[in-house]
Each structure stands twice: as structure tokens, then as C-alpha cells.
């Protein structure tokens, strides 16, 4: 593994050759946080003043120096707890060899706003991305299971595209914006334990109505310009303004999709050129 600056971010190139998580040092850090003050934000400033060994402080300092993680080709699994509380990570880019992300792998990486998942990903473990700051998540069609709480407590998570065949465990999206305008009554914690089947059916079918064909095209894992243009030609440019049941427009899906290499302006330009050509 090596560290370099990429796009202005301190970047760890993770090749899986070394176990990054040290349970003993993590426990020492947690004890230091508890003893220092239960009122102190354990993810915030001042932790170097806690009563911890130099080894523990060096361990924490190193983990908090990483701002971007690039998972290198050949890595198939991100082990449990690998990047837990690496609070300054902003982006994670997975190689397409990654098949599994285990439990708590990125737990409380509170600055993490962007992930690019492997197109071959099959499994996301419990609490894998809990407490991050993701805004949109696009799950590949290869994925078969997302476990309990995997994306919960991402307060700003608004767009979550998930294949219909996937197995979703309870509270995958607890306390996220996805459900702010949903038809479901949440509990006092903003979670939906008692309505799992109904909620997950709604989540997986939110764009399945025929009138939402443009939503599906824009939020697909790797959207195709040709497909989007064909839908626009059938439905008109106004289809970009039709909101789905979560109050999201196709434009928002396209804008937030990290795998889209096309822009709405390109679609509109091609549509106008097509219309003009037909009326010459």
C-alpha cells in the first residue's frame, strides 16, 4: 500500500496486503474518549490530548490523514472495520474486482460524500457506511444483499437506486432524506423497523411505473445517452420535470449519478436538433 496526493487529496492506494484495523488500539482510543469526557465529540478535535499511548495516537493520526481511498485491482473484499472512523475520508473509488464490503468497513467516516462501487459488487455488510455523509448511492445490478443499517444515519442521503432483486435487511436507510416524503410513518428515531417488507417494496419499485421510464434510464448504474434520448423523443422534454414518489426528478438522478458521463444539456441539445431537423 502507498500514500500519495491525488486531486489535492491525501490518497491511500489500498491493495489489501496489510490489515489496517487494530482492535486493541481502537479499544484504547474508545476508552480514552470515554475517560476524557462523555460530552466530547469522539469524532472531533482534541483527541490527541486524551490519555492514550504514543502508538495509539500515531495509529489514529495516520488513519485521520487519509482523505481518499482508491481500492486497487485485485482486491475482492474490504474486511470488517477496515476504515472505521477514518473521519477525513471524502471519496472512495472501488476497483471492479471488489465483490464484498463487510460490516462496519466505513463506519462513521463522517466526511465521506462520494463512493464509486464495483460493478461486480455482490454484498454490503451491516453498518458498512453508517454515519457517513453520502448524498446519492447507486447500487449495481450484481448486488444481492444489503445488510442491516448499511446506509443509515447518512442524513443527506436523498437518492438511493437499488436493483429490484436485491435482499434488503431492516433499517438499511434509517434516518436518511430518502424517506422524508415517503408515505410511511417512521418511529421516533426516523426508522421503519415495523414496515420492512412494505417499505422495501416501495423503495425497489419507486421508479417502476411506466411514467417513470426516464427516471429508470437516468438512475441506471451506467446510463446510456441513446436510451435517454429515445424516451425524450417519445415523451417530450417536459419528462425531465416529472417527479417520482420521492419527489425526485430525472434531472436530479442524472446529475447525482457518479457513473453518468452525459449531461441533461447534451440530451436537450440533441432533442432540439432532432426536432429542428424534422421540421426543415
C-alpha positions as CSV (number, residue, x, y, z in Angstrom):
1,X,0.0,0.0,0.0
2,X,1.1,3.5,-0.7
3,X,0.0,7.0,0.0
4,X,0.2,9.9,-2.5
5,X,-1.6,13.2,-3.2
6,X,-4.3,12.8,-5.9
7,X,-6.6,15.7,-6.9
8,X,-5.3,17.6,-3.9
9,X,-6.4,14.8,-1.5
10,X,-4.1,12.6,0.6
11,X,-4.9,9.2,-1.0
12,X,-4.3,5.7,0.2
13,X,-4.0,3.1,-2.5
14,X,-5.4,0.0,-0.8
15,X,-4.2,-3.3,-2.1
16,X,-5.3,-5.5,0.8
17,X,-1.7,-6.5,1.7
18,X,-1.9,-5.2,5.2
19,X,-4.6,-5.2,7.9
20,X,-5.4,-1.6,8.7
21,X,-7.7,-2.1,11.6
22,X,-6.1,-2.7,15.0
23,X,-8.8,-3.8,17.6
24,X,-6.5,-3.3,20.6
25,X,-5.6,0.3,19.6
26,X,-9.3,1.1,18.7
27,X,-10.3,-0.1,22.2
28,X,-7.7,2.1,23.7
29,X,-8.9,5.1,21.7
30,X,-12.5,4.4,22.7
31,X,-11.5,4.2,26.4
32,X,-9.6,7.5,26.0
33,X,-12.7,9.2,24.6
34,X,-14.9,7.9,27.4
35,X,-12.5,8.8,30.2
36,X,-11.7,12.3,28.7
37,X,-15.4,13.3,28.7
38,X,-18.6,11.8,27.5
39,X,-19.6,15.2,26.4
40,X,-16.7,15.4,23.9
41,X,-17.5,14.6,20.3
42,X,-15.3,11.4,19.8
43,X,-15.1,12.2,16.1
44,X,-14.0,15.8,16.6
45,X,-11.0,17.8,17.7
46,X,-8.9,17.4,20.8
47,X,-8.4,13.6,20.8
48,X,-4.6,14.0,20.9
49,X,-5.0,15.4,24.5
50,X,-6.6,12.2,25.7
51,X,-4.8,9.7,27.9
52,X,-3.5,7.3,25.2
53,X,-0.2,5.7,24.3
54,X,2.0,7.2,21.6
55,X,1.4,4.1,19.5
56,X,-2.4,4.7,19.7
57,X,-2.0,8.4,18.8
58,X,0.2,7.5,15.8
59,X,-2.4,4.9,14.7
60,X,-5.2,7.5,14.9
61,X,-3.1,10.2,13.3
62,X,-2.4,8.0,10.3
63,X,-6.0,7.0,9.8
64,X,-7.2,10.6,10.0
65,X,-4.6,11.7,7.4
66,X,-6.4,9.8,4.6
67,X,-8.8,11.9,2.5
68,X,-9.4,9.5,-0.4
69,X,-9.2,5.7,-0.7
70,X,-8.6,4.0,-4.1
71,X,-9.2,0.3,-3.9
72,X,-6.7,-1.3,-6.3
73,X,-7.4,-4.0,-8.9
74,X,-7.3,-7.5,-7.5
75,X,-8.8,-6.7,-4.1
76,X,-12.0,-8.7,-3.7
77,X,-13.1,-7.9,-0.2
78,X,-13.0,-4.9,2.2
79,X,-12.7,-6.6,5.6
80,X,-14.9,-5.6,8.6
81,X,-13.9,-2.4,10.4
82,X,-11.1,-1.6,7.9
83,X,-11.7,2.1,7.7
84,X,-13.9,2.6,10.8
85,X,-13.9,6.3,12.0
86,X,-11.4,7.4,9.4
87,X,-13.2,10.8,9.7
88,X,-11.5,12.7,6.9
89,X,-12.1,10.4,4.0
90,X,-14.1,12.2,1.4
91,X,-14.1,9.8,-1.6
92,X,-13.8,6.0,-2.1
93,X,-13.3,4.5,-5.5
94,X,-13.6,0.7,-5.7
95,X,-12.0,-1.4,-8.4
96,X,-14.3,-3.7,-10.3
97,X,-12.7,-6.8,-8.6
98,X,-14.4,-5.9,-5.3
99,X,-17.2,-8.4,-4.5
100,X,-17.8,-7.9,-0.8
101,X,-17.8,-4.9,1.6
102,X,-18.0,-6.3,5.1
103,X,-19.7,-4.9,8.2
104,X,-18.7,-1.5,9.5
105,X,-16.0,-1.2,6.8
106,X,-16.5,2.6,6.5
107,X,-18.5,3.1,9.8
108,X,-18.7,6.7,10.8
109,X,-16.4,8.1,8.1
110,X,-18.3,11.3,8.7
111,X,-16.9,13.3,5.7
112,X,-17.4,10.6,3.1
113,X,-19.7,12.1,0.5
114,X,-18.9,10.0,-2.7
115,X,-18.4,6.3,-3.4
116,X,-18.0,4.6,-6.8
117,X,-18.9,1.0,-6.2
118,X,-17.6,-2.0,-8.1
119,X,-19.8,-3.2,-11.0
120,X,-19.4,-6.7,-9.6
121,X,-20.3,-6.0,-6.0
122,X,-22.4,-8.7,-4.5
123,X,-22.7,-7.9,-0.8
124,X,-22.7,-4.9,1.5
125,X,-22.4,-5.8,5.2
126,X,-24.2,-4.4,8.3
127,X,-23.5,-0.7,9.1
128,X,-20.9,-0.7,6.3
129,X,-21.5,3.0,5.5
130,X,-23.4,4.1,8.6
131,X,-22.9,7.6,9.8
132,X,-21.2,8.9,6.6
133,X,-22.4,11.9,4.6
134,X,-23.4,10.3,1.3
135,X,-25.9,12.2,-0.9
136,X,-26.6,9.6,-3.6
137,X,-25.9,5.9,-3.8
138,X,-26.2,3.7,-7.0
139,X,-26.1,0.0,-6.3
140,X,-25.0,-2.2,-9.2
141,X,-27.3,-4.9,-10.6
142,X,-24.8,-7.6,-9.4
143,X,-25.6,-6.8,-5.8
144,X,-27.6,-9.5,-4.0
145,X,-27.8,-8.3,-0.4
146,X,-27.5,-5.1,1.7
147,X,-27.5,-5.9,5.4
148,X,-28.9,-4.1,8.5
149,X,-28.2,-0.4,8.8
150,X,-25.7,-0.3,5.9
151,X,-26.5,3.3,4.9
152,X,-28.3,4.5,8.0
153,X,-27.6,7.9,9.6
154,X,-26.5,9.4,6.2
155,X,-28.5,12.5,7.0
156,X,-28.3,14.0,3.5
157,X,-28.9,10.8,1.5
158,X,-31.6,11.6,-1.0
159,X,-31.1,9.3,-3.9
160,X,-30.8,5.6,-3.5
161,X,-31.0,3.5,-6.6
162,X,-31.3,-0.3,-5.9
163,X,-32.0,-3.3,-8.2
164,X,-35.3,-4.9,-7.7
165,X,-34.0,-8.4,-7.0
166,X,-31.8,-7.3,-4.0
167,X,-32.3,-8.6,-0.4
168,X,-32.7,-5.6,1.9
169,X,-32.5,-6.1,5.6
170,X,-34.3,-3.7,8.1
171,X,-33.2,-0.2,8.6
172,X,-30.8,0.0,5.6
173,X,-31.7,3.6,5.2
174,X,-32.8,4.7,8.7
175,X,-32.6,8.4,9.3
176,X,-31.9,9.5,5.8
177,X,-33.7,12.0,3.5
178,X,-34.9,9.2,1.2
179,X,-37.9,8.7,3.4
180,X,-38.7,12.3,4.4
181,X,-41.5,12.5,1.8
182,X,-42.4,8.8,1.8
183,X,-45.9,7.5,2.6
184,X,-44.6,5.7,5.7
185,X,-44.9,6.7,9.3
186,X,-41.4,6.3,10.9
187,X,-40.7,5.8,14.6
188,X,-39.3,8.5,16.9
189,X,-35.8,7.7,15.6
190,X,-36.7,8.1,11.9
191,X,-36.5,4.4,11.3
192,X,-39.0,1.9,9.9
193,X,-38.5,-1.5,11.6
194,X,-42.1,-2.4,11.7
195,X,-42.8,-1.9,7.9
196,X,-39.8,-3.6,6.4
197,X,-41.5,-5.5,3.6
198,X,-43.8,-2.7,2.6
199,X,-41.0,-0.1,2.8
200,X,-38.6,-2.2,0.8
201,X,-41.1,-2.9,-1.9
202,X,-41.8,0.8,-2.2
203,X,-38.1,1.6,-2.3
204,X,-37.3,-1.0,-5.0
205,X,-40.3,-0.1,-7.2
206,X,-40.2,3.7,-6.8
207,X,-39.4,4.2,-10.4
208,X,-41.1,1.1,-11.9
209,X,-44.3,2.8,-13.1
210,X,-44.2,3.3,-16.8
211,X,-44.4,7.1,-16.5
212,X,-41.1,6.9,-14.7
213,X,-39.2,5.3,-17.6
214,X,-36.9,8.4,-17.8
215,X,-36.1,8.1,-14.1
216,X,-35.0,4.5,-14.6
217,X,-32.8,5.4,-17.5
218,X,-31.2,8.3,-15.7
219,X,-30.5,6.4,-12.5
220,X,-29.4,3.1,-14.0
221,X,-26.0,2.0,-12.9
222,X,-24.4,3.1,-16.2
223,X,-27.0,5.2,-18.1
224,X,-26.9,5.3,-21.9
225,X,-27.4,8.5,-23.8
226,X,-29.2,6.7,-26.6
227,X,-31.8,5.2,-24.3
228,X,-32.5,8.6,-22.6
229,X,-32.9,10.4,-26.0
230,X,-35.3,7.8,-27.2
231,X,-37.5,8.2,-24.2
232,X,-37.4,12.0,-24.5
233,X,-38.4,11.7,-28.2
234,X,-41.4,9.7,-27.1
235,X,-42.4,11.8,-24.1
236,X,-41.1,15.2,-24.8
237,X,-38.6,17.3,-23.0
238,X,-41.0,18.0,-20.2
239,X,-40.5,14.5,-18.9
240,X,-37.4,15.8,-17.2
241,X,-39.7,17.7,-14.8
242,X,-41.8,14.7,-13.7
243,X,-41.1,13.9,-10.1
244,X,-41.3,10.3,-8.7
245,X,-42.9,9.2,-5.5
246,X,-39.9,10.5,-3.5
247,X,-40.1,13.9,-5.1
248,X,-37.0,13.5,-7.3
249,X,-36.8,14.5,-10.9
250,X,-34.9,12.6,-13.6
251,X,-32.5,15.5,-13.9
252,X,-31.5,15.0,-10.2
253,X,-30.8,11.4,-10.8
254,X,-28.6,12.2,-13.8
255,X,-26.8,15.0,-12.0
256,X,-26.0,12.9,-8.9
257,X,-25.2,9.7,-10.7
258,X,-21.4,9.2,-10.5
259,X,-21.5,6.8,-13.4
260,X,-23.2,9.1,-15.9
261,X,-20.8,10.6,-18.5
262,X,-23.7,12.6,-20.1
263,X,-25.4,15.8,-19.1
264,X,-29.0,16.9,-19.4
265,X,-27.9,19.8,-21.6
266,X,-26.5,17.3,-24.1
267,X,-29.8,15.5,-24.2
268,X,-31.7,18.7,-24.7
269,X,-29.4,19.9,-27.5
270,X,-29.7,16.6,-29.3
271,X,-33.5,16.7,-28.9
272,X,-33.8,20.3,-30.3
273,X,-31.5,19.4,-33.2
274,X,-33.6,16.4,-34.0
275,X,-36.9,18.4,-33.8
276,X,-35.4,21.2,-36.0
277,X,-34.2,18.6,-38.5
278,X,-37.7,17.1,-38.7
279,X,-39.2,20.5,-39.5
280,X,-36.8,21.7,-42.1
